[in-house]
Amino acid sequence: MKPNETQTATITILYFARLREALGKEQEDLVLPEGVNTVAGLTAFLRDRGGAWATELGAGRSVRVAVNQDMAGPEMVISGGEEVAFFPPVTGG
Amino acid sequence: MPVRVQKEDFDAGAEIARLREGNPKVGAVASFIGIVRDLNDGDAVATLTLEHYPGMTEKSLEEIVGQAMQRWDIYDALVVHRVGTLEPLDQIVLVVVTSAHRGESFKACEFLMDYLKTQAPFWKKEVTPDGARWVDARASDDAAAGRWS
């Protein structure tokens, strides 16, 4: 791409189980906001939506994150094109 | 890879027969079946609904099976996990492992269940007389998985 071209970085976010119900959302496409480039940054951005977002993604809640279907820590880099999933601790078996 | 996520029930006997079919080196088969109970955390359970993350679930189960194959001297392993709405008495999950001797199969089978419960993206929601509720993860499951690391 040419140096003066701007590229829009979009990610797909998925929500599962209790989070999906509490947030009333199963999936969304999000243009990465300026300055958001890690899992921690994305979580903080979503939390700032307030309401259920602040509660469900707030401190003291156990939320797991996967990036491109692999478990990811808060420092994992997000640069656009990823599939990011938020969900509670798993309870299968 | 020997991993299946499905709504349909499974036949453990048929799955075991298929897994060891034609392999005269198999001297041991260990299997585990998880079943829906009618009581959880002191409340009657009417139904149990399993949600999962299509794609990541299969991937994580395959990784867990791969770890078991590397870690123990086993011939084969199979994981079948159901999703959707189930009732007490219904089967939820099947793990089968084949090996030459029992020790390896027993250990690998237990490892697979412990890791599956703490790593594969499945979530249980149960309906009790008080309404529907998501099942919380248990610290005892984390402790069980921690034994293997």
gemmi code that builds the backbone of each chain (N, CA, C; Angstrom):
import gemmi

chains = {
    "A": [
        ("MET", (0.843, -1.193, 0.000), (0.000, 0.000, 0.000), (0.881, 1.247, 0.000)),
        ("LYS", (0.378, 2.313, -0.592), (1.150, 3.555, -0.670), (1.243, 4.207, 0.716)),
        ("PRO", (2.317, 4.907, 0.986), (2.528, 5.479, 2.315), (1.420, 6.434, 2.760)),
        ("ASN", (0.813, 7.125, 1.828), (-0.200, 8.102, 2.246), (-1.617, 7.517, 2.290)),
        ("GLU", (-1.708, 6.222, 2.007), (-3.021, 5.595, 2.070), (-3.312, 5.194, 3.516)),
        ("THR", (-4.509, 5.406, 3.948), (-4.862, 4.948, 5.294), (-5.550, 3.592, 5.180)),
        ("GLN", (-5.223, 2.742, 6.113), (-5.810, 1.413, 6.084), (-6.730, 1.266, 7.285)),
        ("THR", (-7.934, 0.818, 7.045), (-8.857, 0.611, 8.148), (-8.706, -0.811, 8.658)),
        ("ALA", (-8.374, -0.918, 9.937), (-8.193, -2.235, 10.529), (-9.474, -2.652, 11.237)),
        ("THR", (-10.079, -3.711, 10.744), (-11.329, -4.190, 11.325), (-11.122, -5.553, 11.963)),
        ("ILE", (-11.776, -5.776, 13.091), (-11.740, -7.100, 13.714), (-13.165, -7.601, 13.895)),
        ("THR", (-13.291, -8.903, 14.023), (-14.592, -9.491, 14.338), (-14.548, -9.944, 15.793)),
        ("ILE", (-15.556, -9.542, 16.551), (-15.606, -9.942, 17.961), (-16.785, -10.882, 18.176)),
        ("LEU", (-16.526, -11.968, 18.902), (-17.572, -12.940, 19.229), (-17.754, -12.976, 20.744)),
        ("TYR", (-18.979, -13.165, 21.172), (-19.284, -13.272, 22.607), (-20.017, -14.586, 22.848)),
        ("PHE", (-19.650, -15.273, 23.926), (-20.269, -16.570, 24.197), (-20.880, -16.649, 25.595)),
        ("ALA", (-21.827, -17.565, 25.703), (-22.429, -17.973, 26.979), (-22.976, -16.782, 27.770)),
        ("ARG", (-22.616, -16.674, 29.052), (-23.181, -15.628, 29.907), (-22.918, -14.239, 29.328)),
        ("LEU", (-21.731, -14.058, 28.740), (-21.395, -12.752, 28.164), (-22.318, -12.403, 26.996)),
        ("ARG", (-22.563, -13.385, 26.147), (-23.431, -13.166, 24.988), (-24.816, -12.704, 25.451)),
        ("GLU", (-25.323, -13.360, 26.497), (-26.651, -13.000, 26.995), (-26.663, -11.639, 27.673)),
        ("ALA", (-25.666, -11.388, 28.525), (-25.639, -10.139, 29.292), (-25.423, -8.932, 28.382)),
        ("LEU", (-24.615, -9.111, 27.345), (-24.307, -7.994, 26.450), (-25.331, -7.873, 25.324)),
        ("GLY", (-26.164, -8.898, 25.173), (-27.181, -8.871, 24.119), (-26.571, -8.866, 22.729)),
        ("LYS", (-25.404, -9.475, 22.618), (-24.694, -9.454, 21.345), (-23.908, -10.745, 21.161)),
        ("GLU", (-23.979, -11.255, 19.971), (-23.299, -12.508, 19.649), (-22.029, -12.245, 18.856)),
        ("GLN", (-22.067, -11.213, 18.052), (-20.959, -10.943, 17.135), (-21.022, -9.492, 16.672)),
        ("GLU", (-19.873, -8.895, 16.465), (-19.842, -7.553, 15.869), (-18.527, -7.353, 15.131)),
        ("ASP", (-18.568, -6.517, 14.116), (-17.342, -6.085, 13.445), (-16.998, -4.718, 14.001)),
        ("LEU", (-15.731, -4.532, 14.329), (-15.316, -3.276, 14.949), (-14.095, -2.725, 14.228)),
        ("VAL", (-14.176, -1.475, 13.838), (-12.998, -0.796, 13.304), (-12.135, -0.458, 14.510)),
        ("LEU", (-10.903, -0.968, 14.498), (-10.031, -0.766, 15.663), (-9.863, 0.726, 15.941)),
        ("PRO", (-10.262, 1.148, 17.137), (-10.123, 2.570, 17.468), (-8.640, 2.944, 17.594)),
        ("GLU", (-8.353, 4.187, 17.366), (-6.996, 4.718, 17.495), (-6.406, 4.311, 18.850)),
        ("GLY", (-5.224, 3.759, 18.819), (-4.539, 3.444, 20.081), (-4.880, 2.088, 20.676)),
        ("VAL", (-5.869, 1.403, 20.108), (-6.216, 0.073, 20.617), (-5.448, -0.971, 19.814)),
        ("ASN", (-4.481, -1.636, 20.466), (-3.681, -2.623, 19.727), (-3.317, -3.862, 20.534)),
        ("THR", (-3.979, -4.037, 21.677), (-3.788, -5.264, 22.456), (-5.141, -5.745, 22.977)),
        ("VAL", (-5.139, -6.976, 23.495), (-6.353, -7.521, 24.122), (-6.770, -6.637, 25.289)),
        ("ALA", (-5.802, -6.211, 26.098), (-6.121, -5.351, 27.246), (-6.743, -4.037, 26.783)),
        ("GLY", (-6.183, -3.464, 25.719), (-6.709, -2.210, 25.198), (-8.122, -2.361, 24.657)),
        ("LEU", (-8.359, -3.473, 23.967), (-9.687, -3.724, 23.420), (-10.702, -3.920, 24.552)),
        ("THR", (-10.292, -4.661, 25.574), (-11.186, -4.908, 26.703), (-11.553, -3.580, 27.378)),
        ("ALA", (-10.568, -2.721, 27.559), (-10.822, -1.413, 28.185), (-11.761, -0.576, 27.322)),
        ("PHE", (-11.565, -0.628, 26.008), (-12.429, 0.124, 25.085), (-13.881, -0.353, 25.201)),
        ("LEU", (-14.067, -1.676, 25.240), (-15.424, -2.227, 25.325), (-16.055, -1.909, 26.677)),
        ("ARG", (-15.234, -1.961, 27.726), (-15.721, -1.673, 29.076), (-16.252, -0.238, 29.151)),
        ("ASP", (-15.622, 0.647, 28.425), (-16.013, 2.059, 28.443), (-17.364, 2.321, 27.776)),
        ("ARG", (-17.944, 1.290, 27.176), (-19.293, 1.455, 26.638), (-20.311, 1.590, 27.775)),
        ("GLY", (-19.878, 1.197, 28.972), (-20.735, 1.363, 30.149), (-21.793, 0.278, 30.266)),
        ("GLY", (-22.687, 0.429, 31.242), (-23.778, -0.527, 31.459), (-23.265, -1.942, 31.664)),
        ("ALA", (-23.900, -2.885, 30.956), (-23.522, -4.296, 31.089), (-22.066, -4.518, 30.675)),
        ("TRP", (-21.579, -3.690, 29.746), (-20.193, -3.845, 29.286), (-19.235, -3.586, 30.447)),
        ("ALA", (-19.508, -2.520, 31.187), (-18.650, -2.179, 32.320), (-18.709, -3.262, 33.394)),
        ("THR", (-19.921, -3.797, 33.607), (-20.098, -4.826, 34.634), (-19.434, -6.135, 34.218)),
        ("GLU", (-19.794, -6.614, 33.038), (-19.340, -7.945, 32.617), (-17.841, -8.013, 32.342)),
        ("LEU", (-17.268, -6.910, 31.891), (-15.834, -6.913, 31.585), (-15.036, -6.220, 32.685)),
        ("GLY", (-15.714, -5.910, 33.787), (-15.073, -5.161, 34.860), (-14.159, -6.005, 35.728)),
        ("ALA", (-13.459, -5.319, 36.614), (-12.556, -6.006, 37.536), (-13.351, -7.000, 38.378)),
        ("GLY", (-12.758, -8.129, 38.664), (-13.418, -9.121, 39.498), (-14.231, -10.125, 38.699)),
        ("ARG", (-14.427, -9.848, 37.401), (-15.128, -10.814, 36.556), (-14.087, -11.678, 35.840)),
        ("SER", (-14.369, -12.967, 35.811), (-13.475, -13.864, 35.081), (-13.881, -13.893, 33.620)),
        ("VAL", (-13.071, -13.290, 32.783), (-13.345, -13.286, 31.348), (-12.117, -13.833, 30.634)),
        ("ARG", (-12.348, -14.761, 29.732), (-11.261, -15.314, 28.927), (-11.339, -14.705, 27.527)),
        ("VAL", (-10.183, -14.596, 26.895), (-10.142, -14.031, 25.548), (-9.357, -14.975, 24.633)),
        ("ALA", (-9.883, -15.176, 23.444), (-9.156, -15.947, 22.432), (-8.961, -15.060, 21.217)),
        ("VAL", (-7.773, -15.120, 20.622), (-7.497, -14.391, 19.390), (-7.214, -15.428, 18.307)),
        ("ASN", (-7.977, -15.354, 17.237), (-7.884, -16.342, 16.158), (-7.945, -17.772, 16.704)),
        ("GLN", (-8.851, -17.954, 17.666), (-9.169, -19.277, 18.230), (-8.050, -19.883, 19.060)),
        ("ASP", (-7.137, -19.037, 19.555), (-6.149, -19.481, 20.547), (-6.301, -18.602, 21.781)),
        ("MET", (-6.186, -19.207, 22.956), (-6.281, -18.428, 24.186), (-5.214, -17.335, 24.166)),
        ("ALA", (-5.609, -16.135, 24.616), (-4.693, -14.997, 24.539), (-4.655, -14.243, 25.857)),
        ("GLY", (-3.473, -13.774, 26.211), (-3.306, -12.959, 27.408), (-3.549, -11.493, 27.080)),
        ("PRO", (-3.555, -10.645, 28.119), (-3.856, -9.219, 27.919), (-2.880, -8.496, 26.994)),
        ("GLU", (-1.641, -8.998, 26.907), (-0.634, -8.304, 26.096), (-0.661, -8.698, 24.623)),
        ("MET", (-1.483, -9.686, 24.281), (-1.536, -10.153, 22.885), (-1.896, -8.996, 21.945)),
        ("VAL", (-1.126, -8.884, 20.877), (-1.298, -7.773, 19.937), (-2.480, -8.029, 18.995)),
        ("ILE", (-3.256, -6.985, 18.779), (-4.352, -7.014, 17.810), (-4.080, -5.912, 16.795)),
        ("SER", (-4.023, -6.282, 15.521), (-3.647, -5.276, 14.535), (-4.663, -5.128, 13.406)),
        ("GLY", (-5.717, -5.948, 13.454), (-6.720, -5.895, 12.397), (-6.798, -7.234, 11.692)),
        ("GLY", (-7.999, -7.648, 11.354), (-8.196, -8.919, 10.669), (-8.414, -10.099, 11.600)),
        ("GLU", (-8.230, -9.859, 12.903), (-8.371, -10.987, 13.827), (-9.828, -11.294, 14.163)),
        ("GLU", (-10.018, -12.535, 14.616), (-11.273, -12.932, 15.239), (-10.980, -12.985, 16.737)),
        ("VAL", (-11.642, -12.125, 17.494), (-11.409, -12.047, 18.934), (-12.670, -12.509, 19.655)),
        ("ALA", (-12.524, -13.434, 20.591), (-13.691, -13.958, 21.303), (-13.568, -13.691, 22.795)),
        ("PHE", (-14.676, -13.280, 23.397), (-14.749, -13.074, 24.847), (-15.714, -14.108, 25.425)),
        ("PHE", (-15.298, -14.762, 26.503), (-16.184, -15.751, 27.118), (-15.812, -16.030, 28.570)),
        ("PRO", (-16.744, -16.610, 29.341), (-16.451, -16.963, 30.731), (-15.574, -18.213, 30.772)),
        ("PRO", (-15.005, -18.541, 31.949), (-14.253, -19.794, 32.079), (-15.104, -20.969, 31.593)),
        ("VAL", (-14.452, -21.923, 30.950), (-15.202, -22.998, 30.289), (-15.721, -24.034, 31.281)),
        ("THR", (-16.823, -24.683, 30.920), (-17.467, -25.637, 31.830), (-17.970, -26.873, 31.104)),
        ("GLY", (-17.182, -27.356, 30.137), (-17.623, -28.544, 29.409), (-17.306, -29.838, 30.146)),
        ("GLY", (-17.458, -30.936, 29.455), (-17.111, -32.244, 29.989), (-18.224, -32.890, 30.771)),
    ],
    "B": [
        ("MET", (-8.534, -35.842, 12.438), (-8.239, -36.072, 13.865), (-9.454, -36.670, 14.567)),
        ("PRO", (-9.186, -37.482, 15.569), (-10.265, -38.236, 16.235), (-11.012, -37.391, 17.261)),
        ("VAL", (-11.666, -36.348, 16.779), (-12.405, -35.442, 17.652), (-13.729, -35.118, 16.982)),
        ("ARG", (-14.832, -35.231, 17.726), (-16.133, -34.886, 17.137), (-16.974, -34.076, 18.121)),
        ("VAL", (-17.620, -33.041, 17.627), (-18.576, -32.271, 18.411), (-19.900, -32.445, 17.688)),
        ("GLN", (-20.902, -32.942, 18.397), (-22.147, -33.294, 17.705), (-23.353, -33.192, 18.626)),
        ("LYS", (-24.525, -33.031, 18.010), (-25.768, -33.013, 18.785), (-26.220, -34.437, 19.108)),
        ("GLU", (-25.918, -35.350, 18.208), (-26.417, -36.714, 18.323), (-25.759, -37.455, 19.493)),
        ("ASP", (-26.457, -38.447, 19.995), (-25.922, -39.337, 21.016), (-24.828, -40.195, 20.381)),
        ("PHE", (-24.060, -40.889, 21.241), (-23.026, -41.773, 20.721), (-23.172, -43.161, 21.336)),
        ("ASP", (-22.598, -44.149, 20.647), (-22.610, -45.532, 21.105), (-21.176, -45.891, 21.491)),
        ("ALA", (-20.911, -45.911, 22.794), (-19.543, -46.106, 23.265), (-18.953, -47.424, 22.751)),
        ("GLY", (-19.766, -48.476, 22.768), (-19.273, -49.780, 22.330), (-18.817, -49.750, 20.878)),
        ("ALA", (-19.633, -49.110, 20.030), (-19.297, -49.025, 18.609), (-18.058, -48.160, 18.396)),
        ("GLU", (-17.943, -47.084, 19.176), (-16.780, -46.192, 19.037), (-15.501, -46.913, 19.453)),
        ("ILE", (-15.576, -47.678, 20.539), (-14.402, -48.421, 21.012), (-13.991, -49.469, 19.974)),
        ("ALA", (-14.999, -50.169, 19.455), (-14.716, -51.216, 18.459), (-14.024, -50.611, 17.238)),
        ("ARG", (-14.495, -49.433, 16.823), (-13.926, -48.789, 15.638), (-12.492, -48.328, 15.904)),
        ("LEU", (-12.269, -47.821, 17.132), (-10.948, -47.259, 17.437), (-9.854, -48.329, 17.464)),
        ("ARG", (-10.200, -49.534, 17.907), (-9.161, -50.562, 18.019), (-9.228, -51.594, 16.893)),
        ("GLU", (-10.124, -51.356, 15.961), (-10.352, -52.289, 14.857), (-9.055, -52.586, 14.102)),
        ("GLY", (-8.761, -53.862, 13.944), (-7.620, -54.285, 13.127), (-6.257, -53.998, 13.715)),
        ("ASN", (-6.179, -53.599, 14.972), (-4.869, -53.340, 15.577), (-4.582, -54.348, 16.695)),
        ("PRO", (-3.873, -55.438, 16.357), (-3.622, -56.502, 17.343), (-2.604, -56.096, 18.410)),
        ("LYS", (-2.023, -54.908, 18.282), (-1.084, -54.445, 19.310), (-1.797, -53.862, 20.518)),
        ("VAL", (-3.077, -53.530, 20.332), (-3.838, -52.933, 21.443), (-4.117, -53.981, 22.503)),
        ("GLY", (-3.613, -53.720, 23.717), (-3.874, -54.636, 24.819), (-4.729, -53.998, 25.892)),
        ("ALA", (-5.009, -52.698, 25.741), (-5.787, -52.001, 26.763), (-6.613, -50.888, 26.135)),
        ("VAL", (-7.837, -50.755, 26.623), (-8.696, -49.642, 26.222), (-9.246, -49.019, 27.489)),
        ("ALA", (-9.035, -47.730, 27.669), (-9.652, -47.013, 28.785), (-10.659, -46.050, 28.206)),
        ("SER", (-11.821, -45.955, 28.857), (-12.829, -45.028, 28.353), (-13.486, -44.299, 29.511)),
        ("PHE", (-14.011, -43.133, 29.217), (-14.748, -42.352, 30.203), (-15.996, -41.809, 29.523)),
        ("ILE", (-17.120, -41.869, 30.237), (-18.360, -41.272, 29.734), (-18.873, -40.306, 30.786)),
        ("GLY", (-19.110, -39.075, 30.389), (-19.726, -38.089, 31.280), (-21.217, -38.064, 31.010)),
        ("ILE", (-22.015, -37.994, 32.091), (-23.469, -38.106, 31.986), (-24.145, -36.947, 32.723)),
        ("VAL", (-25.285, -36.511, 32.238), (-26.032, -35.434, 32.900), (-26.653, -35.978, 34.181)),
        ("ARG", (-26.362, -35.318, 35.315), (-26.964, -35.685, 36.597), (-28.248, -34.883, 36.822)),
        ("ASP", (-29.102, -35.401, 37.708), (-30.352, -34.675, 37.969), (-30.209, -33.702, 39.137)),
        ("LEU", (-28.972, -33.561, 39.659), (-28.760, -32.677, 40.807), (-27.424, -31.982, 40.634)),
        ("ASN", (-27.407, -30.654, 40.785), (-26.137, -29.920, 40.744), (-26.191, -28.773, 41.739)),
        ("ASP", (-25.171, -28.658, 42.574), (-25.123, -27.612, 43.605), (-26.419, -27.564, 44.413)),
        ("GLY", (-26.948, -28.741, 44.710), (-28.113, -28.828, 45.578), (-29.460, -28.602, 44.913)),
        ("ASP", (-29.465, -28.350, 43.614), (-30.737, -28.095, 42.938), (-31.030, -29.152, 41.881)),
        ("ALA", (-32.325, -29.427, 41.712), (-32.734, -30.377, 40.683), (-32.453, -29.782, 39.308)),
        ("VAL", (-31.952, -30.606, 38.424), (-31.651, -30.145, 37.064), (-32.635, -30.791, 36.096)),
        ("ALA", (-33.367, -29.933, 35.361), (-34.343, -30.442, 34.389), (-33.691, -30.659, 33.033)),
        ("THR", (-32.937, -29.635, 32.596), (-32.210, -29.762, 31.331), (-30.849, -29.095, 31.451)),
        ("LEU", (-29.963, -29.519, 30.577), (-28.614, -28.953, 30.524), (-28.339, -28.623, 29.061)),
        ("THR", (-28.021, -27.354, 28.792), (-27.735, -26.965, 27.413), (-26.260, -26.627, 27.273)),
        ("LEU", (-25.634, -27.254, 26.301), (-24.209, -27.022, 26.063), (-23.999, -26.146, 24.850)),
        ("GLU", (-23.325, -25.019, 25.094), (-22.962, -24.101, 24.018), (-21.473, -24.302, 23.742)),
        ("HIS", (-21.022, -24.022, 22.518), (-19.595, -24.125, 22.246), (-19.175, -23.086, 21.215)),
        ("TYR", (-17.899, -23.032, 20.963), (-17.309, -22.065, 20.020), (-16.872, -22.867, 18.807)),
        ("PRO", (-17.740, -22.969, 17.796), (-17.421, -23.800, 16.634), (-16.073, -23.397, 16.026)),
        ("GLY", (-15.284, -24.360, 15.716), (-13.952, -24.074, 15.174), (-12.901, -24.144, 16.267)),
        ("MET", (-13.010, -23.260, 17.262), (-12.020, -23.286, 18.340), (-12.181, -24.548, 19.189)),
        ("THR", (-13.414, -25.002, 19.348), (-13.637, -26.210, 20.153), (-12.891, -27.394, 19.550)),
        ("GLU", (-13.096, -27.615, 18.259), (-12.440, -28.739, 17.593), (-10.925, -28.581, 17.650)),
        ("LYS", (-10.478, -27.348, 17.407), (-9.039, -27.080, 17.412), (-8.427, -27.377, 18.786)),
        ("SER", (-9.090, -26.932, 19.835), (-8.522, -27.146, 21.165), (-8.576, -28.622, 21.558)),
        ("LEU", (-9.636, -29.325, 21.152), (-9.701, -30.760, 21.451), (-8.587, -31.510, 20.715)),
        ("GLU", (-8.334, -31.108, 19.467), (-7.267, -31.756, 18.701), (-5.906, -31.504, 19.343)),
        ("GLU", (-5.726, -30.291, 19.862), (-4.464, -29.987, 20.539), (-4.286, -30.844, 21.790)),
        ("ILE", (-5.387, -31.012, 22.525), (-5.324, -31.802, 23.758), (-5.008, -33.269, 23.428)),
        ("VAL", (-5.655, -33.789, 22.382), (-5.376, -35.170, 21.958), (-3.915, -35.284, 21.516)),
        ("GLY", (-3.442, -34.286, 20.778), (-2.045, -34.282, 20.338), (-1.080, -34.328, 21.524)),
        ("GLN", (-1.401, -33.572, 22.562), (-0.553, -33.584, 23.767), (-0.538, -34.964, 24.409)),
        ("ALA", (-1.704, -35.583, 24.480), (-1.791, -36.924, 25.085), (-0.984, -37.938, 24.275)),
        ("MET", (-1.071, -37.825, 22.945), (-0.349, -38.768, 22.086), (1.161, -38.617, 22.269)),
        ("GLN", (1.602, -37.391, 22.491), (3.036, -37.143, 22.681), (3.505, -37.604, 24.047)),
        ("ARG", (2.619, -37.429, 25.020), (3.024, -37.620, 26.402), (3.031, -39.081, 26.833)),
        ("TRP", (2.104, -39.861, 26.291), (2.020, -41.261, 26.683), (2.154, -42.172, 25.484)),
        ("ASP", (2.551, -43.397, 25.759), (2.739, -44.384, 24.711), (1.391, -45.026, 24.400)),
        ("ILE", (0.582, -44.272, 23.658), (-0.757, -44.774, 23.334), (-0.890, -44.881, 21.815)),
        ("TYR", (-1.823, -45.743, 21.380), (-2.000, -45.925, 19.941), (-2.972, -44.916, 19.347)),
        ("ASP", (-4.046, -44.679, 20.091), (-5.082, -43.824, 19.517), (-5.914, -43.203, 20.638)),
        ("ALA", (-6.599, -42.150, 20.287), (-7.497, -41.514, 21.252), (-8.677, -40.923, 20.505)),
        ("LEU", (-9.814, -40.902, 21.163), (-11.035, -40.367, 20.565), (-11.756, -39.506, 21.590)),
        ("VAL", (-12.235, -38.356, 21.152), (-13.086, -37.520, 22.009), (-14.362, -37.202, 21.235)),
        ("VAL", (-15.504, -37.521, 21.829), (-16.795, -37.141, 21.255), (-17.511, -36.307, 22.307)),
        ("HIS", (-17.915, -35.096, 21.957), (-18.583, -34.214, 22.927), (-19.879, -33.721, 22.320)),
        ("ARG", (-20.958, -33.851, 23.082), (-22.254, -33.396, 22.568), (-22.504, -31.929, 22.899)),
        ("VAL", (-23.326, -31.283, 22.073), (-23.779, -29.913, 22.319), (-25.299, -29.892, 22.148)),
        ("GLY", (-25.909, -28.792, 22.571), (-27.363, -28.696, 22.486), (-27.985, -28.994, 23.834)),
        ("THR", (-29.288, -29.229, 23.842), (-29.999, -29.427, 25.103), (-30.128, -30.907, 25.447)),
        ("LEU", (-29.671, -31.241, 26.654), (-29.672, -32.619, 27.133), (-30.471, -32.710, 28.436)),
        ("GLU", (-30.805, -33.944, 28.815), (-31.565, -34.173, 30.044), (-30.810, -35.151, 30.930)),
        ("PRO", (-31.181, -35.188, 32.235), (-30.559, -36.184, 33.103), (-30.634, -37.579, 32.462)),
        ("LEU", (-29.592, -38.349, 32.661), (-29.404, -39.696, 32.085), (-28.740, -39.641, 30.705)),
        ("ASP", (-28.766, -38.477, 30.066), (-28.145, -38.380, 28.738), (-26.621, -38.400, 28.844)),
        ("GLN", (-25.984, -38.934, 27.839), (-24.525, -38.912, 27.767), (-24.069, -37.549, 27.238)),
        ("ILE", (-22.967, -37.034, 27.801), (-22.432, -35.747, 27.353), (-21.145, -35.929, 26.557)),
        ("VAL", (-20.224, -36.703, 27.131), (-18.887, -36.763, 26.543), (-18.329, -38.181, 26.625)),
        ("LEU", (-17.557, -38.534, 25.606), (-16.879, -39.833, 25.574), (-15.406, -39.618, 25.262)),
        ("VAL", (-14.546, -40.245, 26.069), (-13.113, -40.266, 25.770), (-12.676, -41.723, 25.733)),
        ("VAL", (-11.979, -42.120, 24.689), (-11.464, -43.491, 24.576), (-9.984, -43.422, 24.227)),
        ("VAL", (-9.188, -44.261, 24.892), (-7.755, -44.315, 24.604), (-7.346, -45.776, 24.477)),
        ("THR", (-6.514, -46.078, 23.475), (-5.999, -47.440, 23.323), (-4.480, -47.435, 23.490)),
        ("SER", (-3.975, -48.531, 24.092), (-2.525, -48.663, 24.289), (-2.181, -50.136, 24.454)),
        ("ALA", (-0.899, -50.429, 24.621), (-0.487, -51.822, 24.819), (-0.822, -52.276, 26.236)),
        ("HIS", (-0.571, -51.376, 27.198), (-0.786, -51.723, 28.611), (-1.702, -50.698, 29.282)),
        ("ARG", (-2.337, -51.119, 30.364), (-3.403, -50.291, 30.941), (-2.943, -48.948, 31.497)),
        ("GLY", (-1.743, -48.904, 32.053), (-1.285, -47.689, 32.731), (-1.345, -46.468, 31.843)),
        ("GLU", (-0.852, -46.622, 30.634), (-0.812, -45.488, 29.706), (-2.226, -45.038, 29.329)),
        ("SER", (-3.106, -45.983, 29.089), (-4.486, -45.638, 28.707), (-5.220, -44.929, 29.840)),
        ("PHE", (-5.078, -45.479, 31.057), (-5.743, -44.855, 32.213), (-5.293, -43.404, 32.367)),
        ("LYS", (-3.996, -43.211, 32.346), (-3.461, -41.863, 32.578), (-3.874, -40.905, 31.475)),
        ("ALA", (-3.725, -41.337, 30.235), (-4.058, -40.458, 29.115), (-5.546, -40.105, 29.118)),
        ("CYS", (-6.379, -41.064, 29.482), (-7.823, -40.830, 29.501), (-8.169, -39.767, 30.554)),
        ("GLU", (-7.559, -39.889, 31.715), (-7.830, -38.923, 32.787), (-7.292, -37.540, 32.419)),
        ("PHE", (-6.105, -37.513, 31.842), (-5.513, -36.260, 31.372), (-6.439, -35.577, 30.361)),
        ("LEU", (-6.938, -36.343, 29.407), (-7.811, -35.774, 28.378), (-9.054, -35.143, 28.996)),
        ("MET", (-9.663, -35.824, 29.954), (-10.856, -35.261, 30.581), (-10.522, -34.019, 31.397)),
        ("ASP", (-9.427, -34.071, 32.153), (-9.051, -32.919, 32.976), (-8.767, -31.700, 32.112)),
        ("TYR", (-8.081, -31.901, 31.003), (-7.746, -30.773, 30.134), (-8.961, -30.274, 29.361)),
        ("LEU", (-9.771, -31.217, 28.918), (-10.990, -30.846, 28.197), (-11.874, -29.940, 29.062)),
        ("LYS", (-11.999, -30.316, 30.333), (-12.896, -29.563, 31.223), (-12.412, -28.144, 31.494)),
        ("THR", (-11.114, -27.925, 31.397), (-10.588, -26.600, 31.736), (-10.162, -25.786, 30.514)),
        ("GLN", (-10.080, -26.417, 29.335), (-9.548, -25.691, 28.175), (-10.448, -25.631, 26.957)),
        ("ALA", (-11.265, -26.644, 26.753), (-12.092, -26.628, 25.534), (-13.286, -25.690, 25.743)),
        ("PRO", (-13.554, -24.812, 24.759), (-14.613, -23.817, 24.936), (-16.034, -24.368, 24.798)),
        ("PHE", (-16.476, -24.972, 25.908), (-17.873, -25.407, 26.065), (-18.416, -24.686, 27.299)),
        ("TRP", (-19.696, -24.380, 27.292), (-20.333, -23.781, 28.471), (-21.674, -24.456, 28.715)),
        ("LYS", (-21.927, -24.733, 30.012), (-23.172, -25.405, 30.390), (-24.149, -24.416, 31.013)),
        ("LYS", (-25.386, -24.529, 30.576), (-26.461, -23.756, 31.200), (-27.513, -24.754, 31.638)),
        ("GLU", (-27.904, -24.672, 32.927), (-28.868, -25.656, 33.404), (-30.171, -24.987, 33.810)),
        ("VAL", (-31.248, -25.729, 33.652), (-32.558, -25.254, 34.076), (-32.931, -25.986, 35.354)),
        ("THR", (-33.173, -25.196, 36.417), (-33.560, -25.748, 37.718), (-34.932, -25.173, 38.080)),
        ("PRO", (-35.530, -25.621, 39.189), (-36.839, -25.054, 39.569), (-36.791, -23.537, 39.746)),
        ("ASP", (-35.600, -22.983, 40.020), (-35.472, -21.521, 40.186), (-35.221, -20.798, 38.871)),
        ("GLY", (-35.165, -21.512, 37.779), (-34.906, -20.878, 36.486), (-33.612, -21.358, 35.872)),
        ("ALA", (-33.206, -20.683, 34.792), (-31.989, -21.089, 34.083), (-30.780, -20.379, 34.677)),
        ("ARG", (-29.654, -21.068, 34.711), (-28.420, -20.446, 35.217), (-27.213, -21.058, 34.517)),
        ("TRP", (-26.200, -20.223, 34.317), (-24.947, -20.718, 33.754), (-24.173, -21.419, 34.852)),
        ("VAL", (-23.589, -22.553, 34.512), (-22.800, -23.313, 35.484), (-21.445, -22.620, 35.651)),
        ("ASP", (-21.035, -22.426, 36.912), (-19.740, -21.792, 37.181), (-18.607, -22.803, 37.056)),
        ("ALA", (-17.455, -22.306, 36.602), (-16.266, -23.166, 36.571), (-15.882, -23.519, 38.007)),
        ("ARG", (-15.332, -24.706, 38.195), (-14.966, -25.166, 39.530), (-13.456, -25.119, 39.735)),
        ("ALA", (-13.061, -24.651, 40.913), (-11.640, -24.616, 41.248), (-11.070, -26.037, 41.269)),
        ("SER", (-11.910, -27.014, 41.633), (-11.427, -28.397, 41.709), (-11.037, -28.921, 40.320)),
        ("ASP", (-11.696, -28.404, 39.282), (-11.330, -28.813, 37.924), (-9.974, -28.237, 37.527)),
        ("ASP", (-9.729, -26.990, 37.930), (-8.414, -26.387, 37.654), (-7.325, -27.159, 38.384)),
        ("ALA", (-7.632, -27.542, 39.626), (-6.659, -28.289, 40.428), (-6.367, -29.641, 39.775)),
        ("ALA", (-7.419, -30.278, 39.260), (-7.243, -31.588, 38.618), (-6.354, -31.455, 37.380)),
        ("ALA", (-6.583, -30.409, 36.582), (-5.773, -30.202, 35.376), (-4.339, -29.852, 35.758)),
        ("GLY", (-4.177, -29.156, 36.869), (-2.856, -28.724, 37.307), (-1.936, -29.865, 37.686)),
        ("ARG", (-2.538, -31.014, 38.013), (-1.726, -32.187, 38.394), (-0.803, -32.636, 37.280)),
        ("TRP", (-1.183, -32.340, 36.037), (-0.445, -32.887, 34.892), (0.664, -31.977, 34.398)),
        ("SER", (0.756, -30.777, 34.942), (1.768, -29.861, 34.411), (3.056, -29.923, 35.220)),
    ],
}
model = gemmi.Model(1)
for chain_id, residues in chains.items():
    chain = gemmi.Chain(chain_id)
    for i, (resn, *xyz) in enumerate(residues, 1):
        res = gemmi.Residue()
        res.name, res.seqid = resn, gemmi.SeqId(i, " ")
        for name, pos in zip(("N", "CA", "C"), xyz):
            atom = gemmi.Atom()
            atom.name, atom.element = name, gemmi.Element(name[0])
            atom.pos, atom.b_iso = gemmi.Position(*pos), 0.0
            res.add_atom(atom)
        chain.add_residue(res)
    model.add_chain(chain)
structure = gemmi.Structure()
structure.add_model(model)
structure.setup_entities()
